Amino acid sequence: MSCKPLWIQMVSAIQHSAPFYSFLRPEFSANKTTVTTELRQTGDAIRRRSALKKVDRELSRGDFKSALSLVKRLKGKPGGLRGFGAAEQVPRRLSSLDELNINGVDTLSLQSLVDSILNLIEQCIEFASLEEASYIGQVGLNDGANESLFKENHRMCIQHEAGHFLVAYLLGVLPKGYLVPSIEDMRQDPFAGGRVEFVGFDFLKEATGVMPKRLSKNAKPLNKANKGVISSKTFDRFSCIILAGLVVEFLLVGYSEGLHSDVEKLDRVLKWLGLTENEADSHVKWAVTNTVLMLIQHHEARSRLAEAMSLGRSVGCCIDTIETALNGNEI
């Protein structure tokens, strides 16, 4: 029997068996890391929300340039904006969707969806109403025969506008305001619709004020001067954003109803730029594919954003909702 004090025997046993830290609970280190990460994320969220309040103030003043500057400075920084302009784009020269190698996506179903949307766009262009929509993202709603139909139309309107908002944000275009009609508004006006307005789309005032004829497939563009008015990047962004509402409706219910003023507006821009039929068809196909993939990947962000918009949250709060939904997800 050892004559050493008990505490000395315990220390000796520890020194000759295993390192001291091995006696700690194995989950302690992991829990500490988790807590540290959560604290950091909470701090980032607080800083982001504080910065977005400043963005809201600039937007409320009508100082869109300053608001956009603030958002750009926050892009990609800790406590900043991870999703703004961060969406991965579909390659321009894509012969088949199989080339994308998208995990968990049935390319045959995806191709069928894209084709259905393209067919509807073609029909809308052929039978477009002469009445113009005043804002990008406006969608008319048919009169409902009962309360449930009013509610469903209202829900779809919100989802439609959320599609415009989300795709714009992911492509680096700042929404400057939005409007979603109430159910009561829709009872009073069967054509009541929502809208989202964006910073940097001032060219629409000129582009949608004319309706030249679409050029034949092999004709040379007549409006070459207009091609320099907006960059190809702005044109690409606009095309995806304007189609996003329609795409959301297809993703949710498999079809789209309404006046489709979005399609008419896109068609006017295509003609304003003097694109030939082949050029326009190729561009629209790319835009639809790009938009579909973005909205499939970020369906959770779109759902949460729609809820925030239904509550009338500010643009800054809506952006924070998107960022929270994107947290930890691939963009």
Solvent accessible surface area in square Angstrom, and as a share of the most:
residue,aa,sasa,rsa
1,M,236,1.06
2,S,57,0.37
3,C,136,0.82
4,K,121,0.51
5,P,65,0.41
6,L,128,0.64
7,W,167,0.59
8,I,60,0.31
9,Q,69,0.31
10,M,111,0.50
11,V,66,0.38
12,S,39,0.25
13,A,61,0.47
14,I,54,0.27
15,Q,134,0.59
16,H,154,0.69
17,S,81,0.52
18,A,36,0.28
19,P,74,0.46
20,F,139,0.58
21,Y,156,0.59
22,S,61,0.40
23,F,122,0.51
24,L,90,0.45
25,R,159,0.58
26,P,123,0.77
27,E,73,0.33
28,F,107,0.44
29,S,75,0.48
30,A,61,0.47
31,N,76,0.39
32,K,134,0.57
33,T,87,0.51
34,T,69,0.40
35,V,78,0.45
36,T,74,0.43
37,T,40,0.23
38,E,95,0.43
39,L,122,0.61
40,R,136,0.50
41,Q,78,0.35
42,T,75,0.43
43,G,20,0.19
44,D,28,0.14
45,A,15,0.12
46,I,106,0.54
47,R,126,0.46
48,R,26,0.10
49,R,107,0.39
50,S,58,0.37
51,A,18,0.14
52,L,3,0.02
53,K,130,0.55
54,K,96,0.41
55,V,0,0.00
56,D,31,0.16
57,R,117,0.43
58,E,29,0.13
59,L,17,0.08
60,S,97,0.63
61,R,166,0.60
62,G,41,0.39
63,D,55,0.28
64,F,67,0.28
65,K,171,0.73
66,S,40,0.26
67,A,0,0.00
68,L,39,0.19
69,S,44,0.29
70,L,34,0.17
71,V,0,0.00
72,K,118,0.50
73,R,135,0.49
74,L,30,0.15
75,K,98,0.41
76,G,64,0.61
77,K,119,0.50
78,P,116,0.73
79,G,8,0.08
80,G,7,0.06
81,L,1,0.00
82,R,110,0.40
83,G,0,0.00
84,F,5,0.02
85,G,28,0.27
86,A,41,0.32
87,A,13,0.10
88,E,134,0.60
89,Q,79,0.35
90,V,12,0.07
91,P,72,0.45
92,R,118,0.43
93,R,228,0.83
94,L,42,0.21
95,S,102,0.66
96,S,47,0.30
97,L,13,0.06
98,D,90,0.47
99,E,92,0.41
100,L,40,0.20
101,N,125,0.64
102,I,51,0.26
103,N,145,0.75
104,G,89,0.86
105,V,38,0.22
106,D,83,0.43
107,T,32,0.19
108,L,147,0.73
109,S,65,0.42
110,L,6,0.03
111,Q,59,0.26
112,S,65,0.42
113,L,34,0.17
114,V,1,0.01
115,D,58,0.30
116,S,47,0.30
117,I,0,0.00
118,L,39,0.19
119,N,82,0.42
120,L,31,0.15
121,I,4,0.02
122,E,100,0.45
123,Q,97,0.43
124,C,18,0.11
125,I,50,0.26
126,E,110,0.49
127,F,165,0.69
128,A,43,0.33
129,S,55,0.36
130,L,174,0.87
131,E,132,0.59
132,E,91,0.41
133,A,23,0.18
134,S,89,0.57
135,Y,80,0.30
136,I,11,0.06
137,G,0,0.00
138,Q,55,0.24
139,V,5,0.03
140,G,6,0.05
141,L,18,0.09
142,N,84,0.43
143,D,92,0.48
144,G,10,0.10
145,A,98,0.76
146,N,83,0.43
147,E,74,0.33
148,S,78,0.50
149,L,70,0.35
150,F,26,0.11
151,K,111,0.47
152,E,68,0.31
153,N,23,0.12
154,H,35,0.16
155,R,99,0.36
156,M,22,0.10
157,C,1,0.01
158,I,13,0.07
159,Q,21,0.09
160,H,6,0.03
161,E,0,0.00
162,A,0,0.00
163,G,0,0.00
164,H,0,0.00
165,F,0,0.00
166,L,0,0.00
167,V,0,0.00
168,A,0,0.00
169,Y,0,0.00
170,L,0,0.00
171,L,13,0.06
172,G,10,0.10
173,V,7,0.04
174,L,1,0.00
175,P,0,0.00
176,K,56,0.24
177,G,20,0.19
178,Y,46,0.17
179,L,82,0.41
180,V,28,0.16
181,P,9,0.06
182,S,52,0.34
183,I,41,0.21
184,E,84,0.37
185,D,70,0.36
186,M,5,0.02
187,R,98,0.36
188,Q,138,0.61
189,D,64,0.33
190,P,47,0.30
191,F,117,0.49
192,A,14,0.11
193,G,14,0.14
194,G,0,0.00
195,R,69,0.25
196,V,0,0.00
197,E,50,0.22
198,F,7,0.03
199,V,24,0.14
200,G,50,0.48
201,F,15,0.06
202,D,97,0.50
203,F,19,0.08
204,L,20,0.10
205,K,170,0.72
206,E,103,0.46
207,A,0,0.00
208,T,20,0.12
209,G,56,0.54
210,V,72,0.41
211,M,85,0.38
212,P,45,0.29
213,K,186,0.79
214,R,62,0.22
215,L,27,0.14
216,S,72,0.46
217,K,99,0.42
218,N,140,0.72
219,A,34,0.27
220,K,163,0.69
221,P,28,0.17
222,L,141,0.70
223,N,43,0.22
224,K,136,0.57
225,A,91,0.70
226,N,27,0.14
227,K,85,0.36
228,G,70,0.67
229,V,76,0.44
230,I,21,0.11
231,S,64,0.41
232,S,88,0.57
233,K,125,0.53
234,T,31,0.18
235,F,20,0.08
236,D,29,0.15
237,R,59,0.21
238,F,0,0.00
239,S,0,0.00
240,C,0,0.00
241,I,0,0.00
242,I,0,0.00
243,L,0,0.00
244,A,0,0.00
245,G,0,0.00
246,L,3,0.02
247,V,0,0.00
248,V,0,0.00
249,E,9,0.04
250,F,18,0.07
251,L,59,0.29
252,L,61,0.30
253,V,55,0.32
254,G,49,0.47
255,Y,117,0.45
256,S,14,0.09
257,E,100,0.45
258,G,24,0.23
259,L,91,0.45
260,H,27,0.12
261,S,12,0.08
262,D,5,0.03
263,V,1,0.00
264,E,14,0.06
265,K,15,0.07
266,L,3,0.01
267,D,6,0.03
268,R,21,0.08
269,V,0,0.00
270,L,1,0.01
271,K,30,0.13
272,W,6,0.02
273,L,6,0.03
274,G,3,0.03
275,L,16,0.08
276,T,8,0.04
277,E,60,0.27
278,N,74,0.38
279,E,73,0.33
280,A,1,0.01
281,D,74,0.38
282,S,73,0.47
283,H,11,0.05
284,V,11,0.06
285,K,99,0.42
286,W,22,0.08
287,A,0,0.00
288,V,0,0.00
289,T,7,0.04
290,N,1,0.00
291,T,0,0.00
292,V,0,0.00
293,L,28,0.14
294,M,8,0.03
295,L,1,0.01
296,I,54,0.28
297,Q,88,0.39
298,H,8,0.04
299,H,103,0.46
300,E,76,0.34
301,A,2,0.02
302,R,23,0.09
303,S,49,0.32
304,R,100,0.36
305,L,0,0.00
306,A,3,0.02
307,E,110,0.50
308,A,9,0.07
309,M,3,0.01
310,S,55,0.36
311,L,109,0.54
312,G,56,0.54
313,R,119,0.43
314,S,46,0.30
315,V,12,0.07
316,G,2,0.02
317,C,66,0.40
318,C,0,0.00
319,I,0,0.00
320,D,16,0.09
321,T,31,0.18
322,I,0,0.00
323,E,8,0.04
324,T,59,0.34
325,A,7,0.05
326,L,2,0.01
327,N,86,0.44
328,G,73,0.71
329,N,73,0.38
330,E,136,0.61
331,I,26,0.13
